[in-house]
């Protein structure tokens, strides 16, 4: 795992990113988009998962303008800090930062993200260029962003026991993207993040496999 710098076109800002490279020539690239907690060990681990699958992976630090090397703890104060960073990061800026990550990767390029990153992934499918497909993990905010229509194939993953995302939100997303695979797992929110009280290894393994198969389908 390495740290690199990306330049966002919207304001020329230099932002930190994590990157992971496969052992052999990459079969493409994957942008991995953070939760509200920043470029955590979880995001680094997910970058490595995609690198191990043969992709070059980059995770842009979307809150780098708020605080260099932004990190927030997984507690009420950390959640408050993360939500503040979300509010200080308008979507045009976020999309531009994701575009910088896309442009830094070898084609074909895919995008995935977790929680807040799931919603940012959805926005990228609607507004970024150079993408082949996407996989969104438990993005609560997607239900409020359905006017932004994906321009590439998108897959969606939610926890059936996720108390932070009401069923009607998931149904709203399903109706907005009727041709997109949408999977419910017997898990809560954040089921991909080791250490989370809702972490579920079996659900994560299945969701990652589905994501890799999905990306391979759209080469």
C-alpha positions in Angstrom: 0.0 0.0 0.0 1.3 3.4 -1.0 0.2 7.0 -0.7 0.1 9.1 -3.8 -1.2 12.5 -4.8 -4.0 13.4 -7.2 -4.9 16.8 -8.7 -8.6 17.7 -8.8 -9.6 19.6 -11.9 -12.3 21.6 -10.1 -9.8 23.7 -8.1 -6.3 22.3 -8.7 -6.2 20.9 -5.2 -3.7 18.2 -4.4 -5.3 15.4 -2.5 -3.9 12.3 -0.8 -4.9 8.9 -2.1 -4.1 5.3 -1.2 -3.0 3.1 -4.0 -2.3 -0.6 -4.4 -0.9 -2.4 -7.4 -1.3 -6.0 -8.5 1.8 -8.3 -8.8 1.4 -8.6 -12.6 0.2 -6.2 -15.3 -3.1 -4.8 -14.2 -6.3 -6.0 -15.9 -7.8 -2.5 -15.3 -8.3 -0.1 -12.4 -10.7 0.3 -9.5 -11.5 3.5 -7.6 -12.4 2.6 -4.0 -14.4 5.3 -2.2 -14.2 5.8 1.5 -16.8 5.9 4.3 -17.2 9.1 6.3 -14.2 8.0 8.4 -11.6 8.8 5.8 -8.8 6.6 4.4 -9.0 4.0 7.1 -7.5 0.6 7.4 -10.7 -0.8 6.0 -10.4 1.2 2.8 -6.7 0.3 2.5 -7.7 -3.4 3.0 -10.3 -3.1 0.2 -7.8 -1.6 -2.1 -5.6 -4.6 -1.5 -8.5 -6.9 -2.2 -8.9 -5.5 -5.7 -5.1 -5.4 -6.2 -5.0 -9.1 -5.3 -7.7 -9.7 -7.9 -5.4 -8.1 -10.5 -6.6 -4.5 -10.5 -4.7 -1.3 -9.8 -6.7 0.4 -7.0 -6.8 4.0 -5.8 -8.8 5.5 -3.0 -8.9 9.3 -3.1 -9.0 11.2 0.1 -12.3 13.1 -0.4 -12.0 15.1 2.8 -8.4 16.2 2.3 -9.5 19.8 2.0 -11.3 19.6 5.4 -8.2 18.2 7.1 -5.0 16.7 5.7 -4.9 12.9 6.1 -8.5 13.1 7.5 -9.4 10.3 9.9 -12.5 10.0 12.2 -13.0 7.4 14.9 -15.9 4.9 14.8 -17.7 6.5 17.8 -20.3 9.3 18.1 -17.7 12.0 18.0 -16.1 10.5 14.9 -19.5 10.1 13.2 -20.2 13.8 14.0 -16.8 14.8 12.5 -17.4 12.6 9.4 -20.8 14.1 8.8 -19.3 17.6 9.1 -16.8 16.6 6.4 -19.6 15.4 4.2 -21.4 18.7 4.6 -18.2 20.6 3.7 -17.6 18.6 0.5 -20.1 19.5 -2.2 -20.9 16.9 -4.9 -19.2 18.7 -7.8 -15.9 18.7 -5.8 -16.3 15.1 -4.9 -17.1 14.0 -8.4 -14.0 16.0 -9.7 -11.8 14.2 -7.1 -13.2 10.8 -8.2 -12.5 11.8 -11.8 -8.9 12.5 -11.0 -8.6 8.9 -9.6 -10.3 7.5 -12.7 -7.8 9.3 -14.9 -4.9 8.0 -12.9 -5.8 4.3 -13.5 -5.3 2.0 -16.5 -8.5 1.2 -18.4 -11.0 -0.4 -18.1 -11.8 1.4 -14.8 -14.5 0.5 -12.3 -15.7 2.2 -9.1 -16.9 1.0 -5.8 -17.6 2.5 -2.4 -19.0 1.9 1.1 -21.7 3.8 2.9 -21.1 7.5 2.0 -18.8 6.0 -0.6 -21.7 4.0 -2.0 -23.5 7.3 -2.7 -20.4 8.9 -4.1 -20.1 5.8 -6.4 -23.6 6.4 -7.6 -22.8 10.0 -8.4 -19.7 9.0 -10.2 -21.7 6.7 -12.5 -23.9 9.7 -13.4 -21.3 12.4 -13.8 -17.8 10.9 -14.4 -16.3 9.7 -17.6 -14.1 6.7 -18.3 -16.0 4.2 -16.2 -17.1 0.7 -17.3 -19.3 -0.3 -14.3 -19.9 0.3 -10.6 -20.7 -1.5 -7.3 -22.4 0.4 -4.5 -22.3 -0.9 -0.9 -25.0 0.3 1.5 -25.3 3.8 0.3 -28.0 5.4 2.4 -27.9 8.7 0.5 -28.5 7.1 -2.9 -32.2 7.3 -2.2 -31.9 11.1 -2.3 -29.8 11.1 -5.4 -32.0 9.2 -7.9 -32.3 12.2 -10.2 -28.7 11.5 -11.1 -29.1 8.6 -13.5 -26.2 6.1 -13.9 -24.6 6.0 -17.3 -22.8 2.7 -16.7 -24.0 -0.6 -15.3 -24.3 -0.5 -11.5 -24.8 -3.2 -8.9 -26.1 -2.4 -5.4 -25.6 -4.2 -2.0 -27.6 -3.6 1.2 -27.9 -5.3 4.6 -31.4 -6.6 5.3 -30.9 -5.8 9.0 -29.4 -2.3 8.4 -31.4 -0.1 10.8 -29.9 3.1 9.3 -31.4 2.5 5.8 -35.2 2.1 5.9 -36.7 -0.4 3.5 -38.5 2.3 1.6 -35.1 3.9 0.8 -34.0 0.6 -0.8 -37.2 0.3 -2.7 -36.7 3.9 -4.0 -33.3 2.9 -5.4 -34.7 -0.3 -6.9 -37.4 1.7 -8.7 -34.8 4.2 -9.9 -32.5 1.5 -11.3 -34.8 -1.4 -12.3 -32.3 -3.0 -14.5 -29.5 -3.0 -11.8 -28.8 -6.1 -9.7 -29.7 -5.2 -6.1 -28.8 -7.7 -3.4 -29.9 -7.9 0.3 -27.7 -9.7 2.7 -28.5 -11.2 6.1 -26.4 -8.5 7.8 -26.5 -5.0 9.2 -24.8 -1.7 8.1 -21.1 -1.8 7.4 -21.0 -5.6 7.0 -17.8 -5.4 4.9 -15.7 -3.6 7.5 -13.8 -5.9 9.8 -14.2 -4.7 13.4 -17.7 -3.3 12.9 -20.3 -4.8 15.1 -22.2 -5.6 11.9 -19.3 -7.2 10.2 -20.3 -10.4 8.5 -17.5 -12.3 6.7 -19.8 -14.5 4.6 -21.8 -11.5 3.3 -18.7 -9.6 2.5 -17.1 -12.6 0.7 -20.3 -13.0 -1.4 -20.6 -9.3 -2.1 -17.0 -9.0 -3.2 -17.3 -12.0 -5.4 -20.4 -10.6 -7.0 -18.6 -7.3 -7.5 -15.5 -8.9 -9.2 -17.8 -11.0 -11.4 -19.7 -7.9 -12.3 -16.6 -5.9 -13.2 -15.3 -8.8 -15.3 -18.6 -8.9 -17.2 -18.1 -5.3 -18.4 -14.5 -5.4 -19.6 
